[in-house]
């Protein structure tokens, strides 16, 4: 059983994770009784944490923004430095595909004193990020709004513009943010269609809470796999299926998950579905892999690959003169 002081620190961390918790939710998360939660909340208030109570059927406890920076004691400059560092790590993906930097930044900004939060907003407005490989950029403010929507457990109204520039507004149940190393994707359940969807975060124009609680899903998807499938095979007009004589782990190093959808074919082979613009473009990509493979379909991709291979062989089958060779 954890000590009372350790439990209080954990309670502060949980309260900072999202805007509101019911007493029952806190008790379940901490593994204690409702009575213990109420007693610990009273203790936090005694030592200076602004824990507020919200009445009503969806009410509960929340940690008022700006109360302090838990659980570390940071001065203004230190808190600002930590926030800036976390923001840069989240935007650059420097820590890889996990959500640690974004999660920490979300918690920290929720409890930053107003004077520090205003300074951070001023810096956000002044900073300009150089795009990598001409990729569209997303502001840290919008990224935090999407992260907060995932943590809030509340249905949101999403204003979105797709790849063809079409604007839509839809109600979604936010779930997760996924970073692929190139882009951020927002994973949510489209309420009207009752389908799990992936949205490019840089195409989100606005996300607004609706006040309705998210309906808990019995079997939510793996968000990383959902994004991998969406980015690998769509919205391409043509999909090729190939077989690599490699186990899945090695096949993923040849064709990354962001390019193809992988499934094992026995212990030493992998079948991969790859989307592309046309048969010739897919054939060029496959030829550039420089690994043994077999095209399972469609026939148009197989024929384009054979044609390209024959052309390459013909271009390199003749004698090539060396430097200074008169060629005659």
MOBEL-V631251 format. One record per pair of residues at least 6 apart in sequence whose C-alpha atoms are under 7 Angstrom apart, sorted by the first residue. I is the first residue (numbers start at 1). J is the second residue. D is the distance in whole Angstrom. If there is no record, write none. Layout:
i j d
I J D
I J D
This chain:
i j d
8 40 7
9 71 7
15 62 6
15 63 6
16 63 6
16 107 5
17 107 6
17 151 7
18 151 5
18 152 5
19 62 6
19 152 6
20 60 6
20 61 6
20 62 5
21 60 5
21 61 5
21 62 7
22 59 6
22 60 4
22 61 6
23 34 6
23 37 7
23 60 6
24 34 6
26 37 7
27 33 5
27 34 6
27 37 6
41 51 7
45 51 6
49 67 6
50 63 6
50 64 6
50 67 6
51 61 7
51 62 6
51 63 5
51 64 6
52 61 6
52 62 5
52 63 6
52 64 7
53 60 6
53 61 5
53 62 7
54 60 5
54 61 6
65 110 5
65 111 4
65 112 7
66 111 4
66 112 5
66 113 4
66 114 6
67 111 6
67 113 7
68 111 6
68 112 7
68 113 7
69 108 7
69 111 6
69 112 6
76 116 7
80 116 6
80 120 7
83 105 6
86 101 5
86 102 7
86 105 6
87 105 7
87 140 7
89 95 6
89 101 6
90 101 5
90 102 5
91 140 7
93 181 6
97 179 5
97 180 6
97 181 7
106 144 6
106 148 7
109 117 7
131 137 7
136 202 6
137 202 6
138 201 7
138 202 5
147 177 7
149 174 6
150 174 5
150 175 5
150 176 6
153 213 6
153 214 5
154 173 7
154 209 7
154 211 6
154 212 6
154 213 4
154 214 5
155 171 7
155 172 6
155 173 5
155 174 7
155 209 6
155 210 6
155 211 7
155 212 5
155 213 6
155 214 5
156 171 6
156 172 5
156 173 6
156 207 6
156 208 5
156 209 4
156 210 5
157 169 7
157 170 6
157 171 5
157 172 6
157 207 6
157 208 5
157 209 6
157 210 7
158 169 6
158 170 5
158 171 6
158 172 7
158 206 6
158 207 5
158 208 7
159 168 6
159 169 4
159 170 7
159 204 6
159 205 5
159 206 5
159 207 6
160 167 6
160 168 5
160 169 6
160 203 6
160 204 5
160 205 6
161 167 4
161 168 6
161 203 6
161 204 7
162 203 7
171 190 6
171 191 6
172 188 6
172 189 5
172 190 5
172 191 5
173 188 5
173 189 5
173 190 7
173 191 7
173 214 6
174 187 7
174 188 4
174 189 7
175 187 6
175 188 5
176 186 6
176 187 5
176 223 7
177 184 7
177 185 6
177 186 5
177 187 6
178 184 6
178 185 5
178 186 7
178 223 7
178 224 6
179 185 6
184 200 6
184 201 5
185 198 6
185 199 6
185 200 5
185 201 5
186 198 6
186 199 5
186 200 6
186 201 6
187 197 6
187 198 5
187 199 6
187 223 7
188 196 6
188 197 6
188 198 7
189 195 5
189 196 4
189 197 6
190 196 6
190 197 6
198 227 6
228 257 6
228 258 5
229 261 6
231 258 6
231 259 7
232 258 5
232 259 4
232 260 5
232 261 6
232 274 6
232 275 6
233 239 7
233 260 7
233 274 6
233 275 4
234 275 7
236 275 5
236 276 5
236 277 6
237 276 7
237 277 6
238 275 6
238 276 6
238 277 6
238 278 6
239 273 6
239 274 5
239 275 4
239 276 6
240 273 6
240 274 5
240 275 6
240 297 6
240 298 6
240 301 7
241 271 7
241 272 6
241 273 4
241 274 6
241 295 6
241 296 5
241 297 5
242 271 6
242 272 5
242 273 7
242 293 7
242 294 6
242 295 4
242 296 5
243 269 7
243 270 6
243 271 4
243 272 6
243 293 6
243 294 5
243 295 6
243 296 7
244 251 7
244 269 6
244 270 5
244 271 6
244 292 7
244 293 5
244 294 7
245 268 6
245 269 4
245 270 7
245 293 7
246 268 5
246 269 4
246 270 6
247 267 6
247 268 5
247 269 5
247 270 6
248 264 6
248 270 6
251 270 7
259 274 6
260 272 6
260 273 5
260 274 5
261 272 5
261 273 5
261 274 7
262 270 7
262 271 6
262 272 5
262 273 7
263 270 6
263 271 5
263 272 7
264 270 4
264 271 6
265 271 6
276 282 6
279 300 6
279 301 5
279 304 6
280 301 7
280 304 6
282 301 7
283 301 6
283 304 6
283 305 5
295 302 6
321 327 6
